[in-house]
Amino acid sequence: MRKLKLDELGRISAEEYKGIEKHPIVVVLDNVRSMHNVGAVFRTSDAFLIDKIYLCGITATPPHKEIHKTAIGAENSVEWEYVKDSNELVAKLKKDNYQIITIEQTEGSVLLNEFEVDHNQKYAIVMGNEVDGVQQSIIDQCDTCIEIPQSGTKHSLNVSVCTGIILWKWYEGFMK
């Protein structure tokens, strides 16, 4: 095997990316503190053709060098919007027929490996604060809470790692 060079990967430009069809998924970052996490979510969203990222509350917005460090330009390809109140945004997305999915450990949560992605559904994936998680007021509005099964000593994953796992599940579901 030989490692491929960047020009052999056949990647499209940021402008071409903006013009192609995306998967009907939006990511809502609700009060995410770390700009490195925000940048990583941009990069992952670019990889999996996510339609849009909503940055809410205290979540930082581009342009910022700390976001760019991990986004590596994906903040210029993935559509994004800042919305101050994530509760109002989630209510609007629900009215626009998005299925609201929070990623959180709750009573009655569905394990990720047991969730089936519906190819005909629009989804809003809500990711919460690194310490406090998703706000209860948003969980109260959601259609489903999904939990990633874990076996170690820690109770949660880093928000950007968690987002990557979740978005891969959706990407895989839409590719079937």
N, C-alpha and C positions, 0 to 999 in steps of 0.2 A: 504494500500500500504506500501511497504517496500523499502527503498533505496537499490539498488544493490551494492554489493561490487565489487571492480575492477576485481577480479578473476572470477566473475560471468558474466562479460560483453562479454567474448569470443573474445577479441581483439587479433589480430595477432602480431607477433614480427616485428621489423624493417626489419629484413632480409626476412621474409615471405612477407612483404609489397613490397619490391623491386622486388619480383618475380611474383607478380600478375598483371593481365591486368589493365591498367589505362584507364580513359576516355581521348579522344583525345583533351585535353585542356592544353595549357601552359599559365602561368601567367607571364606577363612582368611587373616588378616593375621599373618604370622609375624615377630615382632620388628621391627615397623615403628616407627622412632624418632620421626618427625615427627607431632605431633598435627594439623597442618594436612592431612597426607596421610590420616590416619585420618578426619578430618571430611569430606574430599572423597570418600572411599570410601563413607561413610554416605550422602552426598547422591546419588551415582551409583547406589548400591544401591536407594535409594528410587525414583529415576526409572525403573529397569528392573525393578521388582517382584521383587527378590531376597529369598529366603526368610529368610536369617539371615546375620549376620556373626559370626565367631569371632575374638576378639582374644587373641593368644597371646604368651607370653613378656614382653618389655619393652613391648609395645604398650599405650599408654595407653587408659583406658576413660572413658566419660562418667560423670557430668557433669564437664565441664571447659570453661572459656571458650575455650581454644585449639582444641578439637575443635568447639565450637559455632560459631566464626568461619566455618568452611568448611562445616560440616554444615547450618547455618541451620535447625535443628530436626529434621533427618532422624534424628538420634540418638534422637529420641522416637518415631519411626514405625517404623523398621527394628528387628526383633528382633535382639538381640546377646547374647553370652555371653563371659565371660573364661575361658580355659583356659590354665593355666600351661605345660603341656608340649604343644607342637604335634605332636610325634611320636606321643604317645598319642592325641591327637584324630584325627589322620589314620588311625591304625590302627582306631579306633572307627568313623569314617565309612566306611572301606572295608568293615568288617563289616556296616554298615548299607546296603550296596549302592550307595554313592556311587562314581562314577568319579572318581578323584583326578587332577586336572589341575594340574601346576605350570607357572608361566609363567617360563621360564628358557631361556637359551642353553646347550644341551647337545649332546653327540653324539647324533644320531638324533632331535633335536627335529623337530616337525611345524610347518610354517609356518602361521600363523593362517588365511590365505586358502585353505589346502588342507584344513582341518579341517571336518568336517561334524557339526553338532549333532544328536544323536538326541533327538527329542521325547519318547521314552519312558524316558529315562535321568535319574537324579539325578546332579548334578555338585557336586564340591567344588573350587573354584578357589583355589589356594594362591599368595599373593603374598608375596615375601620382603623382607628388609631392604634399605634404600636403598643400602647400600654392598656388603654381602656376598651379597645375593640370597637365594634359597631354600636352606635347609640341604641338604647332600648326603644326609643321613639321610632327609629327606622325599622328595627326588628318587628315592631307592632304593625308596620305597613307592608311587610314583605309577604311574598307568596310562599317562599321556601327558605329555610336556613340549611345550608350545607356545611358539613364538617368533614375535614380531611382526617381519615383514620391515622392514628399515631401510636407508637408502642414504647417510646422512650420515656425519660423522666420529665421532659419539658411539657408544658401545657399547650404551647402554641408554636407556630412557625413565624419567621420574619414575614412581614406583610408583602414584600416583593417576591419572596420565594413562594409564598402561598398563592399570590396572584398568578405566578407562572404555572403552577400546578393546575389551578382552576382553568386558566385560559387554554392550556393544552387539552384538557377534557373537552372543552367546547370546540376547539379547533378539530380535534379528532372526531367529534360527533358530527360536525358539519362536513367533514371530508368523506364520510361513509356514504 
